[in-house]
Amino acid sequence: MTRQTPAEPTTGELPKPQAKELVTNIASFKAFAADIKIAHSVFALPFAMSAFVIGHLPLPTVRQILLLLTCMVCARSFAMGMNRFLDRRIDSANPRTVGRKIPAGQLTARQGFAWSTLAGAVLIAAAFALSPLAGYCAPPLLAILATYSLMKHLTWLTHWYLGLCLGLAPVAVTVAMTGTAPISVLLVGLGVCLWTAGFDVLYALQDREFDVEHGLHSVPRHFGPAVTLLNAYVSVVYFVFTALDAYLW
């Protein structure tokens, strides 16, 4: 009886283990992208692009535009991905967030961390391609973005920390393009910080009872709904005046 040898894969076909791994990686990326709503990166564009208007920056080249877009998308993907990774246990206990990909079992914590790390690495590479200064500033920026999720365990100022993360966008663009950050752009960053914090305290109202039960810090938990609404109103008003001041600077 002749012994039959396994059929060799035809040209262009991946061996089954590699093909399975590729399918798994594609599926995990789709789950990661859906979880962080990667398409919503476009909504962060005004924050970054405001630097060109307020800071009177020169028009970027096509190469610079592509690199800036890469940095922006990767920064947001890294921040959102690390938030999902670090908050996975909290998310699994919160009825509002239990449907997120990691608690739902559609994405492993290891996969989420891997994609977040990759986004951070691409950000650093793109930042160095823009300028050496931007490249050296990228790792500290990633550290700031990654630690947002820890703030709710430490202080009710977590809303303004989130605002800081978004407010750094116009500052980072200006530093990458010119190596400096004028007062007008810093004011824009402050305005974005206040605007973001104002809406985040409102968003946190829905988790007030959960925060109390699990010992998490937020303005609604510490000060109640009335102060939360007042704080949001004041933050948005400050944003308007800060943005106006930056425009007239």
N, C-alpha and C positions, 0 to 999 in steps of 0.2 A: 504494500500500500504506500503510495507516494505521499510525502509530507508536503502540505501546501503552506507556502509562506504568506504572511499578511500582505494584503494589497498596499502598494505604495500610494501615497496621496498624489493626485494628479497635479500637474504644474499649476501654481497659483493658489492652491488650497492650503490652508493652515492645518497642522495636525490637530486632532480633536481637543487635547488639553489646552492648546494655545487658543483655539477658536472659542472654547468655552470661557476661558479667562477674558478674552476680548469682549464677548457678549456681556459678561458680568460687569466689566469695567464701564462699558457703555451704559448699561442699565443703572449702575450706581451714579454715574455722572448725571444722567437724566433726573434721577431722584434728588440728587444734590442741587442741581439747577432749579428744579421745581420748588424745593424746600426753601431756598433763599430768594426765590423769585428773581432770578438773574436778569430777566427782561426789564425789571423795574429799575435797573441801573440808570436808565435814561432819565429818570426823575431827579437824579443827583447832578445831571449836567448843568442846570442853571447855577448851582452853587459853585461849581468849578469854573464855569465860563464867565461868571460875574467878575472874575479877576481881570479879564481882558478889558472890560468896560470901565470898571472903577479904577483899576491900576494903570490904565492907559498903556497896556502892553502892546508890543508890535504884533502884527498878524503872524500866526505860526505857519510854518511850512506844512506840507502834507505829512511828511515824516513826523514832525512834532505833534500834529493832531492825532495821528494813529498811536503814537507812544503815550500821549496824555489820556486818550480813551482807554488804552490798555491798562494804564495805572489806575484809572478811576474804577473800571469794572473789576479789576483784581482786588483793589482795596476794599470795595464793598463786599465782594464775594468772600474775601478772607474774614472780614469783620462778622458778616452774617453767619458764615460757616463755623467760626470759633464760638459764636454765641450759641448756635445749635448744639455744638459739641459740649461746651462747658455747662450748658443748662439742661442737658438731656434728662437728668434725674428729676429736676424741677418740672420740666415739660411733661414728663410721664405722670406726674401727680396732679397737674393742673388740667381741669376739663377743657379749658380754652385752647390748650396747646398739645393735648395728648395725641392729636391727629398729625403732628409733625412727623417727618419721615423716620427719624431715629426712634422715638417712642413707639411709632406704629410698626417698627420692624422692617420697613422698606429700605432702610439704609443703615448699615452698621456704624457704630461710633468710630471705628478704625477707618472706614471709607470716608466718612465725613471729615475726619481730621486730615486724612491724606489729601483730599481735594482742596481743603482750606490751605494746607501747607504749600501745595503746588501754586495756588493763586498768589500766596505771599512771595514765593520764589520768583514768579514771573513779574510781579510788581517790582521787586528789587532790580531785576535785570533791565526792565523797561526804564526805571528811574535812572540807572547808571547810563543808559543809552541817551537819556535827555541831557544829563550833566553829572559830573562827579559829585557835586554837592547834593544833588537830588538823590543820588544813589546812597550816599552816606547817611542821609536823613531818613531813608526808607525803613531800616530796621527799628529805630525808635518809634516811628509812626505805627508800624505793625504792633509793637508792644502796647502802645496806647489803645489801638483798636481791639486787641485781643483781651485786654483787661476790663473792658466795659462790663462784661457779665459778672465780674467779681464785685463790682461796686454796690450792687443791691444787697450784698451780704454785709456791707460795711457802713453805708451812709445813705440818707435820703437825698443827698446831692447827686445821686446817680443820674437824674434827668439832665443835669447840666453837664455831666461827664459825657453823656451821649451827644449833647449839643456840641461839646468840644470836638468830638470825633468828626462830626459833619462840618463844623466851623473851620476845621483845618484845611478843607478842600481848596478854597480860594487862595489861602496862604501858601499851600503846597505848590499850586500851579504857578504862582508868582515867583516863588523861590526857585522852582525848576527852570523857569524861563529867563529870569534876570539875576538870580543869586541874592536878591534882597526882598524885603516885605515892607512896603511903605505903610504909613499909618492908615491911609484910606482903606487898604486891603485888610489890615488887622481889624478895622472897624466893621468891615463886611463880615469877617469871620466871627466877630463878637455878635453881630446881628443874627447870623445863622444859628449860632449857639443858643441865643435867647429864644428865637422862633421855635427851634426844635424842642427845647426844654418845655416851652409853654404848651405845645401840643402833646408832648410825652406825658406830662402830669395828668392831662385829661385822659389819655389812653390808659394810664395806670389805675384809673378809677374802677375799671372792671375787675381788677385783680386785688382790690383792697382787702377783702375777706381772706383771700388766699395768702396774701402777704402777712397778715396778722397771724394766721394759723401756722405759717412756716417760718416766721421770724425774719422775713425779708423787709428791706427798708424802701420806703417811697413817701412822697409828700402826702398822698391820700391816706396812707396808713397812719402817719404821725400827726397830721393836722386836720384830717377830715375833708369832706367834699366842699364845704364853703370856702375854706382857705385855698383848696386846690383850684377852684374856679377863679378866684381872685388872682392867684399866682399866675395862672395861664393868661389871663387878661393883661396883667402887668408885663409879662414877658413878651407878648405879641406887640404891645404898645412900644416897649423898649426897642424891639426889632425894627419897627417902622422908623422911629427917630434915629436909630443907629445907622440904618441903611441910607436915610436922607442925609445924615451928617457926612457919611462916607462919600456920597455922590457929590456933595458940595465942597468937599475938602480940597 
